[in-house]
Each structure stands twice: as structure tokens, then as C-alpha cells.
Amino acid sequence: MNKHSTSKSFLLLGFAFIILLVGPLAAFGATLSTPSTKMYFKNNKYYIFNNVWGKDQVSGGWQTIYHNSDSNLGWVWNWPSKTSSVKAYPSIVSGWHWTEGYTKGSGFPTRLLDGKAIKTNVSYSISASGTYNAAYDIWLHNTDKASWDSTPTDEIMLWLNNTNAGPLGAYVETVSINGHTWNVHKGYIDAGNGKGWNVFSFVRTSNTQKASLDVRNFTNYLADSKSWIDKTKYVSSVEFGTEIFGGTGQINISKWDVTVR
């Protein structure tokens, strides 16, 4: 058996193990398992990103993204770890993600001062064990020409699901936004060499598997109510994914869209 066939066999065995452990959610069509690979869809407006940025912290882990249709897509993971650090954030990206420019037709970047709505909808199901969340990740810059080396000024996370996990930073308060209550946390990422960015996490007080949100409601809270961000900044992207600290599982996404107008 050649090396390629051996790797494929192990991957299929891994899928079988995950399904036996947490139960099946969806069959697999087009799949990619190579770290940092992208699977574009909806005329390249979005892509699924096999983001495994913390994989060096654990051995023997793997992750696969798949796209059967625009209403049947997601990822499967196996990260054998019980530490409190994030191993991966497989996600759907609209706009920028440490890349040259923005995805086609995304409507990003959009300056907060311009007052455009940033509406997004998601519906998903998860079958998993371990420690993880399901969360939006929203990036802001001081420029409308963000590139691969452009350090963000701010990161906003909207947690829809919190399973045994905890956000970065200190708890600030509980607020009502978009018809739901959220625990607000404020922290900072030190990226070294004098670079870094603020992280604002909104953790929903009860888990949900669907959401219809306007991101501007959250940026208005940060800019107007707290004066933590300036409205001259640009929203560069909106992502939705799973921060995985450890365990096995699958997320299947049946609805996803982001509209800037």
C-alpha cells in the first residue's frame, strides 16, 4: 500500500471513529484535509478555511472541511487534548483573513462611519464531545486595504455556543443586544514586536444553533456605549467557525450568509 493510500485509509477510519463516537450529521462530498486549505463557494464570496493554527500544541490531531452544497457544509475534527489552548478554528470566511485583499462580492471593507448594516444568518448542528464553541469572528482595521501582514486593531467574537470553554479577557457586564443577552469580555492579544489587538467577546447566555444578527448592533455598543472603538475603523471580515480546544466532533451548516448594504 502506497503512502497516499495509507493516509486515505487512516482518514476514513478517523471518520468512522467520529461517527461512532458522536453520531452522524451529514455525509461527505467534496473534502479537504490539508492544513490551511480553502474551499470556495457562492461565486467565491465565501470560503471554508481549514484553519489549524494551534495544531503544534498537540500530536495526532486532524481536521477535515467539506462542502456538499451551499446548505450542507462544515467540518469534522479530532484533537486529542485537554489543555485550555485553542487548537483550531475551522470557519467560513467572508472578506479578509490574513490575506491579500477581500473575497469577491463580500462588501468588505466597510467603514463604521458609513453606517451600513452588516446582516448575517447562520443555522447549524453540532455533534461533539470535548471543549469547543461556535462563534462569529469579526476583524477591524484602520485601513481599507488590509493585506496579509496588516495587524488588526480589534477582534469581535460572538459566541452562539459555549461548551466547556471560556473567552479571552475579563468579564465586563451582561447586555441585551439583538434581542438576546450576552456576557461581555474584554481582552488583548499581544502578537509581539509591539503589535497586538483588542478582543471583545460577546458570549450568549444560552446556547443556540441559529442566529440572525446585525453586526452593527455590536459595533455600536462598543463605539457609542463604551467608547472602546472608533468609527473611523473598517470592518474587514465576518467569519463563523468553531474554536476547538480538544475533543472530537462535527458541525454541519445548513444556512449561511453575510450581506453589507
C-alpha positions, 0 to 999 in steps of 0.5 A: 500500500502506497503512502497516499493510500495509507493516509486515505485509509487512516482518514476514513477510519478517523471518520468512522471513529467520529461517527461512532463516537458522536453520531452522524450529521451529514455525509461527505462530498467534496473534502479537504484535509490539508492544513490551511486549505480553502474551499470556495463557494457562492461565486467565491464570496465565501470560503471554508478555511481549514484553519489549524493554527494551534495544531503544534500544541498537540500530536495526532490531531486532524481536521477535515472541511467539506462542502456538499452544497451551499446548505450542507457544509462544515467540518469534522475534527479530532484533537486529542487534548485537554489543555485550555489552548485553542487548537483550531478554528475551522470557519467560513470566511467572508472578506479578509483573513490574513490575506491579500485583499477581500473575497469577491462580492463580500462588501468588505471593507466597510467603514463604521462611519458609513453606517451600513448594516452588516446582516448575517444568518447562520443555522447549524448542528453540532455533534461533539464531545470535548471543549469547543464553541461556535462563534462569529469572528469579526476583524477591524482595521484602520485601513481599507486595504488590509493585506496579509501582514496588516495587524488588526486593531480589534477582534469581535467574537460572538459566541452562539455556543459555549461548551466547556470553554471560556473567552479571552479577557475579563468579564465586563457586564451582561447586555441585551443586544439583538434581542438576546443577552450576552456576557461581555469580555474584554481582552488583548492579544499581544502578537509581539514586536509591539503589535497586538489587538483588542478582543471583545467577546460577546458570549450568549447566555444560552446556547443556540444553533441559529442566529440572525444578527446585525453586526452593527448592533455590536459595533455600536455598543462598543463605539457609542456605549463604551467608547472602546472603538472608533468609527473611523475603523473598517470592518474587514471580515465576518467569519463563523467557525468553531474554536476547538480546544480538544475533543472530537466532533462535527458541525454541519451548516445548513444556512449561511450568509453575510450581506453589507448594504 
